[in-house]
Amino acid sequence: MTAMTAMTAMTAKTERADAIRWIQAQMDDYGMTMEELAAAGCFDPPPVVRYRNAAGQSWNGTTSEMPDWLRRAVNAGQSVESYRVG
């Protein structure tokens, strides 16, 4: 490991530790617990993205109706499958 790589890794660890302390302070200030955050869905995995356009808008393909950006593309004659990820 080079000196620069070691310094970068140390900086990342320091920033991470600072972020954790900040989060803990915010939780203390608002009287929040990990259980409350978990109940609010804060730790649920994000939905799997199945469709994405060039602008980065995405849709998982299962929740709610087809989003406007994809509906407009389909109405313009494009295939839904051309936006499929993976």
Secondary structure, DSSP 4 states (H G I P E B T S, - for coil): --HHHHHHHHHHHHHHHHHHHHHHHHHHHHT--HHHHHHTTTTSPPPPP-EE-TT--EE-SSSSSPPHHHHHHHHTT--GGGGB--
